[in-house]
Amino acid sequence: SREVVDRNRITKDRREMIKGKGEVNVICFNYFLGDELINVKYRDAEKHFKQETDADSIFYKLDDIMNETVCGICEGEIDALSFEMVGFKNFLSVPEGGIQPNTKDSTKKMKFMDNCIDYFENIRVIYLALDSDIPGIKIKEELVKRLGVNRCYIVEFPEDCKDANDVLLKYGKERLRQCVI
């Protein structure tokens, strides 16, 4: 919705997403901490992604868990925004998606977690709403290790849906809400 776009300060721009292919229209997912812009992730119509070079790695929508005791973690910005569409503003997105199966050391990939661990100090319940593919399973395992199995709950999507946005588009708002409550 326009309200969700405005609240999350999503913008548009033109960027070269593939070297030598010229500039294309992109959506800009702006990663803020308070009023400070920390990073920008760009997405074009073909689902190519690019982030600013040398920016700090943090969760998308990190401010939304301030003063919360419950939150959720998704694998993509669109999924976190889909949860917001159904009333859950406190869902975050990891900055770079899941962990590929050929990744031997996930330390670099999980740098965002190290940068943000203090934000989870008062969080008692964490819903993990990650994709059901191998990269989603691998990042879920890493998050559970770092956040603690005792406060992580797995969100299950309908069998024919891979993520939150898929549920929202196929079944609507109420069905996505039911995946959490």
N, C-alpha and C positions, 0 to 999 in steps of 0.2 A: 504494500500500500504506500501511498505518498507519505503518510505519517511515519512509517517504518524507515523509508528512504531518508527522509529529512532528519529524523531523530538520530540515525546512525551516520549522518553526514556523508552519504554515498554521493559521489560526483561522477562526471564523465569527462573524457579527454580523448586525445589522439596520441597513439604511441606506436613505435615500431616493435612488434611482438616477435617477429621472425626476421633475423638479420637479412637485409637486402630486399625485403618484400614491401617496404614502404610503411607509412603510418596507416593505422586503422582505428576505428572508433573503439573505445574501451570503457568499461565500468571501472571506477576507482573505489576500492574498499579501503577506506582510510582508517588506519589503526591509531587511535588516540589513547593517551593517558591523561585524563583531565582535558585541558585545552591544548596539550602538546601533541603535535602530529609526530608519531614515532616511525611509522612505516606506511607505505601504500602498496597494495596488491592490485594489479591490473588484470582484467579478464576481457578477452575479445569474444566475438560471436561464435568462434570455433572452439571455445573453451581452452584457449592457450592462456597460460598464466605467467606473470612476471612480477617480481617485487623490486623495490629499490635496492640498490647495491649498498652493502655495508650498514644497513639500518639494523637497529636492535630487533631481536626476534621476541615477540610477545603474542599472547592470545588476542584474537579479534573480539572486541566488545568487553575487554577486561574491566573497564569501569563499571559494568553492569553487575558485578558481583560484590562491589563494595557494600559493606553492612548487611550482607546476605549470609544465611546459614545453609542454603540449598543452591546448587547450581547444576548446570549441565555442560557437557563438552561434546561438540560435533567435529566432523572432519572437514567441513567447508563453511565459508561465510554464508552462502545461500541457505544452508541447513540451519545455522544459528538464526538467521532472519526469518526462516519459516517457523521456527518455534516462537519467535517474537510475534508473528502474525496471529498465533493462537493464544497469546497471553503470557508466554514465558520469556521475559526480557533477560533473564539470568542464564541464558545459554551462550557459551563461548564457542569459538572455532579455533582449532589449531592452525598455525599460519601456513603450513606447507603440506597439508593432507597426510595420508597414511605413510607407513614405512614399507618400502618396496621389499619383496622377498629376498633379493640378492644383497641387501644391506647387512654387512657383517658387524659394524659398530654403529649403534643408533645414538651415540653420545651427541654428535653434532646436530642430528635431526631433532633431538629433544632439548636443545639449548633454550628454547622458549620456556620450557617447564622450569629449568633452573632460574631463569630470569623472573619468573612469576610465582614461585613457590610460596612466598610470603602472603600473597593474596588469598591463599587457601587455608590460612591459619584458623579462621573461625567457621569454615565450611564443614558442616556435619554430614551432609548427603550430597553426593556427586553422581548425577545421571550421565552415563556414557552412551551417547547416541551416535555410534560410529558405523561406518559402512560394514557390510557383512563379508566383504572380499578379503583377500589375504593382507593387503596393506592396512585395512581397517582393523583386522584382528591383531596384527602386530603392534599397531600404535595403542590399541586398547590394553594389551598386555603391559606395555611400557608405562602407560598412565596408571594402571592399577599398582604396579610396583612402586611408583613414586608417590602416589596419593594414599595408598593403603586400601587393602581389600575390604576392610570393615566399613568403609563409608562409600564405596563405589557400587552402583546399581546399574545393571545393563538394560538399556531400552531395546525392546524387540519390535521390529517393524513387520508389517504383513509380509508374507512369503514373497509376493511379487513386487516388493519395494526395496530398493537398495539404501535409501536414506530418507531423512525428514522431508525434504522437498518433494521427493517422489510420492510420499504418503499424502502430502498436502494437495498435490496436483491430481492424483488419482482418486482420493477418497474424501478430501475436504478437511476443514479445520477440526471438527469434532473428533474425527478418527485419529488425527495426529495428537490431539490432546490426550486421548485414551491410551496412547502408547506410553505416556509418562505417568498418568494417574491411575 
